[in-house]
């Protein structure tokens, strides 16, 4: 996963003229840096412009990375620390013959919704893993739009899920879907640790 | 006009020819004019930048022939700080009401003063939230009826009025702090002099300056414009005494 890269700061030579800048050229007439207009005839075109800008950002700026998804039938969707943990869990699962991969959104806005939608068609189930009660979960559900079984595993209070927690959740999902999880029978499929529900059904 | 006629009174150059959006009897129009006169008098028009508040004065940009930069609610001192630090040759001033400066923006103005930012603040105190419909503000007087204190403000429940001028005058970073009023022609002239002094304070690089102007809100007070002026004198002055509370040595 990517470290933070601090690049040299460069000012592009071809920036447009700052016709909005206050007090940049005396005698140029009054300039106000303002976002509000109470005139609906003025405000609507501005809102339309901002909507178009957001659409362009959604189209161009979403970033993500996938791991072991080429032949996967299950995908874990996770970002940040849980994604690192999930990658370890996925490697363990693969060594046990479970065809699972990881989809890691790098940007949460814009959310890589088209890629999740494509993924939902290719796999049977999506397991969302987060360190909260499901903040990205709804985005995944919206993008999957019923095309795959979406489940959730989360830890709260700042507790970091362990690779074993995530592996247990993956195995639980496989078992519910009728596949062979290939795990020892002594592993509890419902609870990864005391009090934490694994693979809670969300729809 | 004969050849001897000369203009002795006119619109300040810093004031736009814009129809007012304020209510009849509102004090903002008077304070706007005093600000424009001070800018003209100190020849600041070509480098003055206005940062207005959110509230009735959100449209102040339309009223002045000055450049301006909008700020989020209460954050005008922070925006003015940025403008002044990046372009110290400019004259950065804020124009804020008591809902903006004395409630949501209290932390901003306190720390701007504590840092001794070389900006000027015109603080219009009418003891009520104006634009949102006359609710109690931190500056509302004890016993004052507002839409959110229909039986009058009770200290036991809602605490006491905030004296912004005294509070900021106590900080080492402030260079000029005064409270003025516009309830009579004499006080209007004094208010104009205080605003000029505050602006001169910034022009001389002496640090943070603030003028608190006691003003009227006939609409939300439920009074006529004339009654509102009397209300300032009779009700507000006992809680908000007038005068200069801090004058840097270089200004006196």
Boltz contact constraints between the chains, C-beta under 6 A:
constraints:
  - contact:
      token1: [A, 22]
      token2: [B, 49]
      max_distance: 6.0
  - contact:
      token1: [A, 22]
      token2: [B, 67]
      max_distance: 6.0
  - contact:
      token1: [A, 22]
      token2: [B, 69]
      max_distance: 6.0
  - contact:
      token1: [A, 23]
      token2: [B, 49]
      max_distance: 6.0
  - contact:
      token1: [A, 23]
      token2: [B, 67]
      max_distance: 6.0
  - contact:
      token1: [A, 23]
      token2: [B, 90]
      max_distance: 6.0
  - contact:
      token1: [A, 26]
      token2: [B, 46]
      max_distance: 6.0
  - contact:
      token1: [A, 30]
      token2: [B, 65]
      max_distance: 6.0
  - contact:
      token1: [A, 31]
      token2: [B, 67]
      max_distance: 6.0
  - contact:
      token1: [A, 32]
      token2: [B, 61]
      max_distance: 6.0
  - contact:
      token1: [A, 32]
      token2: [B, 68]
      max_distance: 6.0
  - contact:
      token1: [A, 33]
      token2: [B, 69]
      max_distance: 6.0
  - contact:
      token1: [A, 34]
      token2: [B, 70]
      max_distance: 6.0
